[in-house]
Every structure is written in structure tokens, then in C-alpha cells.
Amino acid sequence: MGELRYEHRMSDSDALMWTIEKDAMLRSTITAVALLDRAPDRERVHRLFDRGSRIVPRLRQRVRANPLSIAPPRWEVDPHFDLDYHIRTVRAPGGGTLRDVLDLAQPIAMAGFDRARPLWEATVVEGLEGDRAALVLKVHHAVTDGVGSIKLALIMFELERDGASAHEDLPDEPEAVVLNQAQRWLDAILHEQRRTLGIVRRSASSSVTGAALRAAGDLARDPLGTAARVRDLAESVARLAAPATAPLSPLMTGRSLSVHFDTVTSSLADAKAAAHAAGCTLNDVFMAATAAGFARYHEELGAPTPALRVTMPINVRGAATEDLAGNAFVPARFPIPLDEPDPVARMQVLHELVAGQRGEPSLGLVEPLAGLLRRLPTSVSTGLFGAMLKGVDLVVSNVPGAPIPLYTAGSLVESLFAFGPMTGAAANLTLLSYEDRIGVGVNVDPAAVTEPERLIAAFRDGWDEVLALA
């Protein structure tokens, strides 16, 4: 893996994500829970994160925004960076079970970040049953997406129990440069000039020019076909931006600032075998199990529903963004059917549905649209974007994790779960693979999912049904 690349300013979509947190229900906090085979060495934990924050400057950077500037917020190194603020150690509550760790992680995830500091926190939980421990990591989505977080994990974690980093000299600290107001204005103006120049250059490039000429030729040769493509793009944009203030679920209508965490685990080999049996992918297995679980939950509570509205992040990393440390995804929002009883047919239907979403013409316009929304008054952009999100029933995300064992400060990572933000939805389900296992972090709003234990049981039944194909 090459060096991670960091931009000194947020993208327009990241800036919009940052701005709309004026509505606390739209916070974008990612929480990860790692179960460890033993308590990590406290001094090594600090050294590991100290080293990581020197290699990954984003972990020492805060967000600095100028409300009168047209440029997106700037990342700059916190001159008063305090590692002790970001790393805490606590004793496990109760009997030290996974349930106790999740109960501890929930209020951590619910609390907003101190916006004057770098946007991450780590809590070491000691005293779990069997002399084990846990690590709760909390990071703002503006720092990175799911794929980028795996790249960060490979830097922040180690590949051996006695990692060489424990004995290496620490890299130099990143330089902290705090701009005054005049410098901020100048930096913002230069940023916008560079961006405008980049757009002009790309527009004048041979590939873009050739595309424009081909489009003009197409218009002359096939005006009806060209008009149809323009119409398709307009319809795709309308679907992307359409408000959805009411969820499709008749049950999961409440919304609050609270969260409830739970987990579902499975064999990665069995999931791949089930996908192969249906001629589908691991993501199709995940989606089919999710649809089956939520269908069962609604049926058991006497409110069957034919479909739920889903948001799915689609990874758009390419050669130019492979080593980008920030976000490189676009959110696809679409309904998924819950009324297909056959698991194979369900996987195939969902496979085609997701493939169609990946091909939506409007996905390439997400960043320009975010730029337009970001320039609106905060209350207006928050209201418009909130209208697009609060009618979502659930968010689903599939993140490929490390296929090899990971260690942290002398402790083996036994299990790893990620809990993504709901950003106005009723639930977020994030699949994260680790070694030969799948761990699904289930994050639900208790105001929407009033019987979370029943939902988890239904979700596990959905997985069992799909995995039976293996």
C-alpha cells in the first residue's frame, strides 16, 4: 500500500457532511469496537497512537472554518494537541461481557465531538471476562470513509504481537501552522483559484473535448437518442435529490439522538459459498439477509411492509483516489423489496437492483451538487439535506477488512465490529470482514426500533436462511 494522501481542505461533500451537523440527528460518527485477548500495555498504547498521529497527520488536525469564506473548511494541525485527551482507560462495567462493552460504547458514540480538537477518541476497556479487554475507537466520518479507515487501521494497528514499532524511533511531529485571518482569506482565495483552474484544464483536456465533440456529433446523428440520454440524466438527478421525509416502514417512524448497538457474526467462507451458489456476491448475501431480517421483524410485530428505503455508500475510489485518506464514496438511495420469500431469487433481485444503482448517471454529479448545497445558508442546506435523509429506513455498508490477524500494543484483535452513523435513518448495518469471519455492527435508534432484541433475532434468522445455501 502506498502512502496515504491528505488534502488540506475538505471536499464539498465532506464540508456539507460537516455543516449539516447543526442538526444533531445528522451527525456522522463512526464507532469501532475491537475485542482483545488481553489488556494492552498502556505505555505502548500511547506510543502506538503517538506514532500513528505523526504518520497520519489527520489525527492531529482540527477543522477550521471561516463562515464568510467560499472555500470549504481547512484542516490544520492543532498546536495544542494533547494525546491524553484522546486516549482514555476504563474498567469494564457489569460482568465484562460483549453486551457490557456495547452498553459502554453507546454513550461514547452519542456524544458529539469537541470541534476545537482533532476528531477522534480511543477508549481502552480493561477487566473483561477471561482477563480480556476491548478498544473502542470513535472517529468523525469527515476524517475518512469505511475503505479509508481500513487503510488507517493498517497504520494504527500492528501485524505482530511484539510489533517493531514499539522499538523504533518516533517520526517527527507534523508542524503546526496557525494562520491569521488575513492568511486564511488569502489561502481560501488561492484554493478557489486553483480549483477553478483545475476545472478549466480538465474541461479543455483532450478526453473531455473529445467527449464534447462526440456528444455534438451524437446530437447531429441521433437527436432522439441524445435527448433520451439527457432525459435519463435529469430523471436520475431527480431521484438523487428527491426529498423523502416519511420512511416506508410503518413501524420505524420515531427518531431520537439515542443509539443501541448489537452484533451478528458469521463465517466468511460460508457466506462466500452461499453467494457462489446463487451466482451472486458477498454484498448480495448481506443485503438478502438484511431484507429477510427486517421482513420478519415487521411481520412479527403485525405490520408487514413490501419495501424499505435504503442508503448505501458506493465506493468510487479509482487509480487517482486509491491512496486518498478522506472520503471517496457517493450515497445511493433506493427502496429494496422485502416480499421475495426465496433466498436465491431475493439475492438475484437485489444484485440487479444494486448494479442499477451503481450505474445511475447522477452519481457523478454528487460532488457538484454538494458544492451548491454547501454554499447555501447553513439552516437551508441542513433542512434540504435533512429532508433527503430522514425518510431513509436504514443505511447499509459493506467494508472489506483485514484478512490477517491484527495486534495493538501486545494484544491480539479477536473480533472487530464497526457501527456506522444513522444520519437520520432508523438503523445502520455495517458488515466488516476480519480474517475468516464476518461481523455486522447493528446500530439502531431505539425510538424507531422499539424491540431491538427481536430485530437481532430476526436478522440472525435471515442470515441462517441465506447461509443454508452453502
TALINZI-V556324 format. One record per pair of residues at least 24 apart in sequence whose ideal C-beta (glycine too) atoms are under 8 Angstrom apart, sorted by the first residue. I is the first residue (numbers start at 0). J is the second residue. Records with the same first field share a line. If there is no record, write none. Layout:
I = J + J
//
This chain:
0 = 150 + 153 + 322
1 = 321 + 322
2 = 322
3 = 55 + 147 + 150 + 151 + 154 + 322 + 323 + 324
4 = 322 + 323 + 324
5 = 56 + 57 + 74 + 324 + 325
6 = 74 + 323 + 325
7 = 73 + 74 + 75
8 = 70 + 71 + 72 + 73 + 74 + 190
9 = 62 + 71 + 72 + 73 + 74 + 141 + 325
10 = 71 + 325 + 326 + 366 + 369
11 = 71 + 366 + 367 + 369 + 370 + 373
12 = 326 + 365 + 366 + 369
13 = 71 + 141 + 325 + 326
14 = 71 + 72 + 369 + 373
15 = 369 + 372 + 373 + 380 + 384
16 = 140 + 141 + 326
17 = 62 + 64 + 72 + 141
18 = 373 + 377 + 380 + 381
19 = 380 + 381 + 384 + 385
20 = 111
21 = 377 + 378 + 381
22 = 381 + 385
23 = 111 + 256
24 = 254 + 255 + 256 + 385 + 389 + 422 + 423
25 = 381 + 384 + 385 + 388 + 422 + 423
26 = 111 + 420 + 422
27 = 139 + 140 + 141 + 420 + 422
28 = 108 + 111 + 112 + 137 + 138 + 139 + 140 + 420
29 = 137 + 138 + 139 + 140 + 145 + 148 + 417 + 418 + 419 + 420
30 = 104 + 107 + 108 + 135 + 136 + 137 + 260 + 417 + 418 + 442
31 = 135 + 136 + 137 + 138 + 148 + 415 + 416 + 417 + 418
32 = 100 + 101 + 104 + 133 + 134 + 135 + 136 + 260 + 415 + 416 + 418 + 440
33 = 133 + 134 + 136 + 407 + 412 + 414 + 415 + 416
34 = 97 + 100 + 127 + 131 + 132 + 133 + 412 + 413 + 414 + 415
35 = 131 + 132 + 133 + 134 + 407 + 410 + 411 + 412 + 413
36 = 131 + 410 + 411 + 413
37 = 130 + 131 + 132 + 409 + 410 + 411
38 = 123 + 125 + 126 + 130 + 131 + 132 + 410
39 = 123 + 132 + 134 + 407 + 408 + 409 + 410
40 = 408 + 409
41 = 88 + 123 + 408
43 = 165 + 408 + 409
44 = 86 + 121 + 123 + 407 + 408
45 = 82 + 86
46 = 164 + 165 + 169 + 408
47 = 155 + 157 + 162 + 164 + 165 + 407 + 408
48 = 82 + 85 + 86 + 121 + 155
49 = 82 + 169
50 = 164 + 167 + 169 + 170
51 = 154 + 155
52 = 80 + 82 + 117
53 = 169 + 170 + 171 + 172 + 173
54 = 154 + 170
55 = 151 + 154 + 155 + 324
56 = 173
57 = 117 + 142 + 143 + 324
58 = 117 + 119
59 = 117 + 172 + 173 + 175
60 = 117
61 = 114 + 115 + 116 + 117 + 118
62 = 114 + 118 + 141
63 = 178 + 183
65 = 183 + 184 + 187
68 = 183 + 184 + 187
69 = 187 + 191 + 374
70 = 186 + 187 + 188 + 190 + 191
71 = 373
73 = 178 + 183 + 186 + 187
75 = 175 + 176 + 177 + 178
76 = 173 + 174 + 175 + 176
77 = 116 + 117 + 175
78 = 175 + 177
80 = 117 + 175
81 = 116
84 = 116
85 = 116 + 117 + 119 + 120 + 121
86 = 120 + 121 + 122 + 123
87 = 120 + 121 + 122 + 123
88 = 122 + 123 + 125
89 = 122 + 123 + 124 + 125
90 = 124 + 125 + 126
91 = 124 + 125 + 126 + 127 + 133
94 = 128
95 = 126 + 127 + 128 + 131
96 = 127 + 128
97 = 262
99 = 127
100 = 124 + 127 + 133 + 135
101 = 260 + 261 + 262
102 = 260
103 = 135
104 = 135 + 260 + 418
105 = 257 + 258 + 259 + 260
107 = 135 + 137
108 = 137 + 258 + 260 + 418 + 442
109 = 256 + 257 + 258
112 = 139
118 = 142
131 = 413
132 = 410
134 = 407
140 = 326 + 420
141 = 325 + 326
142 = 324 + 325
143 = 324 + 325 + 326
144 = 312 + 314 + 325 + 326 + 327 + 328
145 = 312 + 328 + 396 + 398 + 417 + 419 + 429 + 431
146 = 314 + 316 + 327 + 328 + 398 + 399
147 = 323 + 324 + 325 + 326 + 327
148 = 398 + 417
149 = 398 + 399 + 400 + 401
150 = 322 + 324
151 = 324
152 = 400 + 401 + 405
153 = 401
155 = 407
156 = 401 + 405 + 406 + 407 + 412
157 = 405 + 406 + 407 + 408
158 = 403 + 404 + 405 + 406
159 = 406
160 = 406 + 409 + 410 + 411
161 = 409
162 = 406
165 = 408
231 = 360
232 = 360 + 361
235 = 359 + 360 + 361
236 = 360 + 361 + 364 + 368
238 = 332 + 359 + 361
239 = 332 + 359 + 361 + 362 + 364 + 365 + 368
240 = 368 + 387
241 = 387
242 = 383 + 386 + 387 + 390
243 = 308 + 332 + 386 + 387 + 389 + 390 + 391
244 = 386 + 389 + 390
245 = 390
246 = 307 + 308 + 390 + 391 + 392 + 425
247 = 304 + 306 + 307 + 308 + 334 + 390 + 392
248 = 293 + 297 + 302 + 304 + 307 + 392 + 425 + 447
249 = 297 + 302 + 304
250 = 296 + 297 + 300 + 302 + 304 + 447 + 449
251 = 392 + 425 + 426 + 444 + 447 + 448
252 = 447
253 = 444 + 446 + 447 + 449
254 = 389 + 423 + 425 + 444 + 446 + 447
255 = 444 + 445 + 446 + 447
257 = 444 + 445 + 446
258 = 418 + 421 + 442 + 443 + 444 + 445
259 = 442 + 443 + 444 + 445 + 448 + 451
260 = 418 + 440 + 441 + 442
261 = 441 + 443 + 451 + 455
262 = 416 + 438 + 439 + 440 + 441
263 = 438 + 439 + 441 + 455 + 458 + 459 + 462
264 = 414 + 436 + 437 + 438 + 439
265 = 436 + 437 + 439 + 462 + 466
266 = 435 + 436 + 437 + 466
267 = 432 + 434 + 435 + 436 + 437
268 = 435 + 469
269 = 466 + 469
270 = 437 + 465 + 466 + 469
272 = 468 + 469
273 = 465 + 466 + 467 + 468 + 469
274 = 346
276 = 343 + 468 + 469
277 = 342 + 343 + 346 + 347 + 468
278 = 347
279 = 346 + 347 + 350
280 = 350
281 = 397 + 432
282 = 353 + 397
283 = 346 + 347 + 349 + 350 + 353
284 = 346 + 465 + 466
285 = 395 + 397 + 428 + 430 + 439
286 = 335 + 346 + 349 + 353 + 395
287 = 342 + 345 + 346 + 349 + 461 + 465
288 = 458 + 461 + 462 + 464 + 465 + 466
289 = 393 + 395 + 428 + 458 + 461
290 = 335 + 336 + 337 + 339 + 345 + 349 + 461
291 = 342 + 345 + 457 + 460 + 461 + 464 + 465
292 = 454 + 457 + 458 + 459 + 460 + 461 + 462
293 = 337 + 392 + 393 + 454 + 457 + 458 + 461
294 = 337 + 338 + 461
295 = 457 + 460 + 461
296 = 450 + 453 + 454 + 457 + 458
297 = 337
299 = 453 + 457
300 = 450 + 453
303 = 337 + 338
304 = 337
305 = 336 + 337 + 338
306 = 334 + 335 + 336 + 337 + 338
307 = 334 + 335 + 337 + 392 + 393
308 = 332 + 333 + 334 + 390 + 391 + 392 + 393
309 = 333 + 334 + 335 + 391 + 392 + 393 + 394 + 395
310 = 388 + 391 + 393 + 394 + 395 + 424
311 = 353 + 356 + 394 + 395 + 396
312 = 396
313 = 356 + 357 + 362
315 = 362
329 = 362 + 365
330 = 365
331 = 356 + 357 + 359 + 362
332 = 387 + 391
342 = 464 + 465 + 467 + 468
343 = 468
346 = 465
385 = 423
388 = 422 + 423 + 424
389 = 423 + 424
391 = 422 + 423 + 424 + 425
392 = 424 + 425 + 426
393 = 424 + 425 + 426 + 427 + 428
394 = 419 + 420 + 421 + 422 + 424 + 426 + 427 + 428
395 = 427 + 428 + 429 + 430
396 = 427 + 428 + 429 + 430
397 = 429 + 430
398 = 429 + 430 + 431 + 432
399 = 432
400 = 431 + 432 + 433
401 = 433 + 434
402 = 432 + 434
403 = 434
404 = 434
405 = 433
414 = 438
416 = 440
418 = 442
426 = 454
428 = 458
//
